[in-house]
């Protein structure tokens, strides 16, 4: 409603200002013609002075009209957003960012950056990323800010690549007992690593590289979103269980 009143107000101001200015420019044009004609006919110096004054008025009026029209150019549609809607969009994006951060405990990021996937790991140490993968796959979990959504989309692609790489190149260690809820995983049984060292290295490097990319992309997304949305989440204690 307020935007509608602003549009009506601006239209009235434009009409009040532009009509007299246009009339003044027309009068000045007629005056210039008469002054120049009289000066040429009589050779009077005062006529040239009048002509100069009229020209000055015409130029000034034209400049004023042009300046006002330039200032009244409609703003870019992407930025002409009512404050209430802009605030609602920001709140929605802030809530989504908080949900993403709460899904990933700080130690989950540290694990990807520091762990060598040539060794063993617990299922619980990668589980937060699987949960985030499911969360990111929901079409409802999208940022409304175009820049943030582009960054989130790029991160989601990197995350999915990591999960695919992990699923194809690793699995639970055989013969485990009493750890069904949180089994150990590796890229290849120890007995097979001696017979297939090249395949072992390929799997290890594939997962390590993909894990580094996820950690970097995640930190980039969270850093950008926090700077734009001013969101803080206490990371001293994980809000998502690391097991189960």
ABEGO torsion letter per residue (X at the ends): XAAAAAAAAAAAAAAAAAAAAAAAAAAAAAAAAAAAAAAAAAGBAAAAAAAAAAAAAAAAAAAAAAAAAAAABBBBAAABBBAAAAAAAAAAAAAAAAAAAAABBAAAAAAAAABBAABBBBAAAAAAAAAAAAAAABAABBBABAAAAAAAAAAAAAAAAAAAAAAAABBBBBGBBGAAABBBBBABBAAAAAABAAAAAAAAAAAAAAAAAAAAAAAAAAAAAAAAAGBBBBAABBABBABX
